[in-house]
Amino acid sequence: MASARRRRRRRVAGSKRSGGDDTQALVRCAAAGDKGRVQPVFRFARSSLQTLVDFALPPRCAGCSAIVATVDTFCERCWPKLDFLRGGCTTCGIPLEATEADHCGACLASPPVIDRTRAVLGYDDTARQLALNLKYGRKVALARTMARYMDGLRGEWGDEAVIVPVPLHRRRLWWRGFNQAGLVARHLSRRWSLPVDNRLLVRRRPTRSLKGLTQHQRREAVRGAFAVRGGADVKGRTVVLIDDVLASGATSDGCARALRKAGAARVELVTWARVVRPAHLVR
């Protein structure tokens, strides 16, 4: 009986040494850079953790918060409601209907200050609600959702390009706590492998609401409101402006004029959604 107890103790001691040796081996592999043995362990741990997170906090539809299969997507009810914009003017991106033209009449008559404008969606109810939830509902995770769909609007930019969010005035930034365009720009920077500069453009003064104003009044309201930060060098560079919603275009035009004045070679604008009025459509 005593000999049986001794054999059991030897087996337990051996298993402990074996487990300790395995752990030490993994540590040594990690220190030596032996990823072949360590990575499967990390992948398993990460996969297990993700499974637990998905069970406790399942992915939700970006539109209505219904449970969906993957993050940053829409459910079967919200998806058909999204008004994706395709086949627009080569310059401003306005939808062109029943025409083979590459440019709209407005861009041909008066070339805009922004070289290329693109938006994912028309500003319908679903796109509007998502933008409001990000801006005022403080659902900052929606910035990642926007960036996922804006990813496909990447232009043919070189390494000299820089991403710049449309800035808020410092008082508005302090009150809100974040710049929604800046959050989207950060996610796009990772997707596009381009630098983002949140301080390149500054809004020197607050601007009043542009709703209900004429085009001339809007332009006057933002005149001189934007400037390139002192010391920032944009000469000869491509600047990609990022915003959540494009309405009249007065704000983004004001940003583009400041960038042009500082020497930017090209200015493009990428947004989540834009207002498309019937008058915009070329029939």
Rosetta blueprint (number, residue, H / E / L):
1 M L
2 A H
3 S H
4 A H
5 R H
6 R H
7 R H
8 R H
9 R H
10 R H
11 R H
12 V H
13 A H
14 G H
15 S H
16 K H
17 R H
18 S H
19 G H
20 G H
21 D H
22 D H
23 T H
24 Q H
25 A H
26 L H
27 V H
28 R H
29 C H
30 A H
31 A H
32 A H
33 G L
34 D L
35 K H
36 G H
37 R H
38 V H
39 Q H
40 P H
41 V H
42 F H
43 R H
44 F H
45 A H
46 R H
47 S H
48 S H
49 L H
50 Q H
51 T H
52 L H
53 V H
54 D H
55 F H
56 A H
57 L L
58 P L
59 P L
60 R E
61 C L
62 A L
63 G L
64 C L
65 S L
66 A L
67 I E
68 V L
69 A L
70 T L
71 V L
72 D L
73 T L
74 F L
75 C L
76 E L
77 R L
78 C L
79 W H
80 P H
81 K H
82 L L
83 D L
84 F E
85 L L
86 R L
87 G L
88 G E
89 C L
90 T L
91 T L
92 C L
93 G L
94 I L
95 P E
96 L E
97 E L
98 A L
99 T L
100 E L
101 A L
102 D L
103 H L
104 C L
105 G H
106 A H
107 C H
108 L H
109 A H
110 S L
111 P L
112 P L
113 V L
114 I L
115 D L
116 R E
117 T E
118 R E
119 A E
120 V E
121 L E
122 G E
123 Y L
124 D L
125 D H
126 T H
127 A H
128 R H
129 Q H
130 L H
131 A H
132 L H
133 N H
134 L H
135 K H
136 Y L
137 G L
138 R L
139 K L
140 V L
141 A L
142 L H
143 A H
144 R H
145 T H
146 M H
147 A H
148 R H
149 Y H
150 M H
151 D H
152 G H
153 L H
154 R L
155 G L
156 E L
157 W L
158 G L
159 D L
160 E L
161 A L
162 V E
163 I E
164 V E
165 P E
166 V L
167 P L
168 L L
169 H L
170 R H
171 R H
172 R H
173 L H
174 W H
175 W H
176 R H
177 G L
178 F L
179 N L
180 Q H
181 A H
182 G H
183 L H
184 V H
185 A H
186 R H
187 H H
188 L H
189 S H
190 R H
191 R H
192 W H
193 S L
194 L L
195 P L
196 V E
197 D L
198 N L
199 R L
200 L L
201 L E
202 V E
203 R E
204 R L
205 R L
206 P L
207 T L
208 R L
209 S L
210 L L
211 K L
212 G L
213 L L
214 T L
215 Q H
216 H H
217 Q H
218 R H
219 R H
220 E H
221 A H
222 V H
223 R L
224 G L
225 A L
226 F E
227 A E
228 V E
229 R L
230 G L
231 G L
232 A L
233 D L
234 V L
235 K L
236 G L
237 R L
238 T E
239 V E
240 V E
241 L E
242 I E
243 D E
244 D E
245 V E
246 L E
247 A L
248 S L
249 G L
250 A H
251 T H
252 S H
253 D H
254 G H
255 C H
256 A H
257 R H
258 A H
259 L H
260 R H
261 K H
262 A L
263 G L
264 A L
265 A L
266 R E
267 V E
268 E E
269 L E
270 V E
271 T E
272 W E
273 A E
274 R E
275 V L
276 V L
277 R L
278 P H
279 A H
280 H H
281 L L
282 V E
283 R L
